[in-house]
Amino acid sequence: MFRGMRNMSKRLSKKNISGNYKGEGIVQGGIIIFDAAGKARFAYREETGSEVPVEDIIAVVKELRKEGKAQSS
């Protein structure tokens, strides 16, 4: 866990992002993307220190938008 926080701190410093470490640093979250039918199509469980897979999320959203447009045509 502490290695993850150290890695996160280094990454934020490289991006010139500052902040404080007050609050609960152990609570983790995640992302779930559902399709129009309510089926989970993508899930990401946060891991302390790792970056969110932005490119994967964008790809899933684009695919769902394509599917939505195809169904409405």
C-alpha positions in Angstrom: 0.0 0.0 0.0 2.7 2.5 1.0 4.6 1.7 -2.2 1.5 2.6 -4.2 1.1 5.9 -2.4 4.8 6.7 -3.0 4.4 5.9 -6.7 1.2 8.0 -6.8 3.1 10.9 -5.1 5.9 10.7 -7.7 3.5 10.6 -10.6 1.6 13.7 -9.3 4.8 15.6 -8.8 5.9 14.9 -12.4 2.5 16.3 -13.5 3.0 19.3 -11.2 -0.1 18.4 -9.3 -0.1 19.3 -5.6 -2.4 18.6 -2.7 -2.4 17.3 0.8 -2.6 13.9 2.3 -5.4 14.6 4.8 -8.3 12.3 5.0 -8.8 8.6 4.5 -6.1 7.4 2.1 -7.1 3.8 2.2 -10.6 4.1 0.8 -10.6 2.9 -2.8 -13.2 3.2 -5.5 -13.6 2.1 -9.0 -15.5 2.6 -12.3 -18.3 0.5 -13.7 -19.8 1.3 -17.1 -23.2 -0.1 -18.0 -24.8 -0.4 -21.4 -28.4 0.8 -22.1 -29.8 -2.5 -20.9 -28.1 -2.2 -17.6 -25.4 -4.9 -18.2 -22.0 -4.1 -16.8 -19.6 -3.7 -19.8 -16.5 -2.5 -18.1 -15.2 -2.6 -14.5 -12.1 -1.1 -13.0 -11.2 -1.6 -9.3 -8.9 1.2 -8.1 -5.4 0.1 -6.9 -3.5 2.7 -4.8 -0.8 4.2 -6.9 -1.9 3.0 -10.3 -3.4 5.3 -13.0 -6.9 4.9 -14.2 -6.9 3.2 -17.6 -8.3 6.2 -19.4 -7.8 4.8 -22.9 -9.7 1.6 -22.0 -12.6 3.7 -20.6 -12.7 5.8 -23.7 -12.8 2.7 -26.0 -15.7 1.2 -24.1 -17.7 4.4 -24.1 -17.1 4.8 -27.9 -18.2 1.2 -28.5 -21.4 1.7 -26.4 -22.1 5.0 -28.3 -21.8 3.1 -31.6 -24.1 0.3 -30.4 -26.6 2.9 -29.3 -26.6 4.7 -32.6 -26.9 1.4 -34.5 -29.9 0.4 -32.4 -31.7 3.8 -32.9 -31.2 3.6 -36.7 
